[in-house]
Each structure stands twice: as structure tokens, then as C-alpha cells.
Amino acid sequence: MSDQWFQEQIAPDGVNEDGCHPDEARALQDYLHQKTGVSEAAKAIVQPIEQSANPGAHLYRLWNLLIDALIQLPETQITPLIQLLDAIQNLPEPDLTGKTTEDTPLDGHLWQGLPGFGHMWADGHKQGHWRGALAAEKGPRRTEMRSAHVRKANLEARLAVAGISNIPFDWGYECIADALERQDAVVDLEVPAAAEWIAVAGDRLYAGVRTGCKSWALESRRDFGREAPVMTLERWLFWEQRMEELDKQLQAEGEATQSAHHVMKTTRQGGDG
């Protein structure tokens, strides 16, 4: 992990729209280099915002830094980054007396629930045009895009399980349903992404079977007529069957898979036990 990465995140000439505050980058760097603990790092990284005249106007700057870190830094840093996000969202709220509050979230909280973090993630990493873009790609570029997509699914699942910024499990249902219920699914990309959600959050997703979880992602019309307003056992069993078929297809094509259908079956048996 190069120190240059942190330097490149800093806004040139202090123009915040183009990067983060130097103290935010330094706090993150010290934390990931294990010079500070998570509580100390959380307090340090938010100080530039809390000390600014209009704290709410600068939240996006910190969220962008941390989202870039999750996406770009080595995978070994994901767990400490999620721990840092959790520590930030559990910080005490600052006293905003005398501050400009017109950009502060409506509930008055800067840190609880990390307001705006999930929206920034969605704006940058939940765009729907990737399927068409991938169709034209081959070779190393396709491999790169596939790795990025699978990592994004893993990150979203881990953020949801950790309760970061109310990242919804709907995203997991959407990822799995798109992979297993669409005829135009990009199998070598979407099935591994779905497998990440199942491996990380399978227990939480299967809990929706027992509770009849409602989700907009389950209502979307796809190609196998499985759309419904709630999660059902019948649909989970269909997913198991489809995942087994697609796992075998990928293995026949020489692709490494996680045998996600076995994970789904084990999750179901454990959840029903």
C-alpha cells in the first residue's frame, strides 16, 4: 500500500471538490499503517469537518475518500476500513452551535448512519449500463471489469452485514435475482458476484424466507416468472437449482467457482434447523 495513494487523495490547492482535506488523508494513512487505533482514527478523521464553518457541506469529501479506499486499496484493508466506518457512525454528534447548518442532514446528525454515504456509493457503483459495456469487452479488460464487479458485491454484502449507513440487503436480492433469473445475465461475472453475497450474507438473506421479507428487488420482472413482493422458500429453492446449473456451466468453461449452490443449501438447512 503506497503512501502515494494517500497523497493523491488530497485536494490540490485546497479545492475541496477535487479531493479530501490533508488531515483526513493523514488520519486514514496512520490508521491503516496501524499507528493509531480505530477509535482514535475515527475522532481524527472527522475533525476537519467538525471544525469547519459548515460541517454538513463537507461530508461528501470524507465519504468519497473512504469509498475510494474500499474500492482501490488492497483487500486486506477492507475489514479495518469497515471497522473505521462503524466507529465513525457511532461517534457522539458535535455541537453545531454557531455553525452554518443549512447543509446538515435534516435529522441533525452528521455521523449517525453516515448520512449520504450509501447514496454516494450507489451513484458511483450501482449504475445499470455496465452490462452493455461489458458485452464489447474481451481479454484482460474484461477480466479487470469482472474482478471489480465481484469485489463490489463482496463490499456491499460486508457493509450491509456490518450495518454501515443502512446499506440494504435489497442489493443482495437484486444481485442474486439478476444473476439467476435473467436470460441475458453475464454468467461469468454475475454468478460470482451473487456467490459473494451468498457467502457473506447468506444467513441474513435466507432469514427473509422465514420472515416473508418484502423487497423492491424481488418484485422486478425478469425471465423466469419468479417475481413476488416477498422472499419465499420456493424462490430460494429455485435459486439453489439455478446456481447449481450455472456453477457447472462455469466449471465446464474452465472458470473457478465457489460452489455457491452448496453454500445456499447449507444456509437453508441451517436456517430451518
C-alpha positions, 0 to 999 in steps of 0.5 A: 500500500503506497503512501502515494495513494494517500497523497493523491487523495488530497485536494490540490490547492485546497479545492475541496471538490477535487479531493479530501482535506490533508488531515483526513488523508493523514488520519486514514494513512496512520490508521491503516499503517496501524499507528493509531487505533480505530477509535482514535482514527475515527475522532481524527478523521472527522475533525476537519469537518467538525471544525469547519464553518459548515460541517454538513457541506463537507461530508461528501469529501470524507465519504468519497475518500473512504469509498475510494479506499474500499474500492482501490486499496488492497483487500486486506484493508477492507475489514479495518476500513469497515471497522473505521466506518462503524466507529465513525457512525457511532461517534457522539454528534458535535455541537453545531452551535454557531455553525452554518447548518443549512447543509446538515442532514435534516435529522441533525446528525452528521455521523449517525448512519453516515448520512449520504454515504450509501447514496454516494456509493450507489451513484458511483457503483450501482449504475445499470449500463455496465452490462452493455459495456461489458458485452464489447469487452474481451481479454484482460479488460474484461477480466479487470471489469469482472474482478471489480464487479465481484469485489463490489458485491463482496463490499456491499454484502460486508457493509450491509452485514456490518450495518454501515449507513443502512446499506440494504440487503435489497442489493443482495436480492437484486444481485442474486435475482439478476444473476439467476433469473435473467436470460441475458445475465453475464454468467461469468461475472454475475454468478460470482458476484451473487456467490459473494453475497451468498457467502457473506450474507447468506444467513441474513438473506435466507432469514427473509424466507422465514420472515416473508421479507418484502423487497423492491428487488424481488418484485422486478420482472425478469425471465423466469416468472419468479417475481413476488413482493416477498422472499419465499422458500420456493424462490430460494429453492429455485435459486439453489437449482439455478446456481447449481446449473450455472456453477457447472456451466462455469466449471465446464468453461474452465472458470473457478467457482465457489460452489455457491449452490452448496453454500445456499443449501447449507444456509437453508438447512441451517436456517430451518434447523 
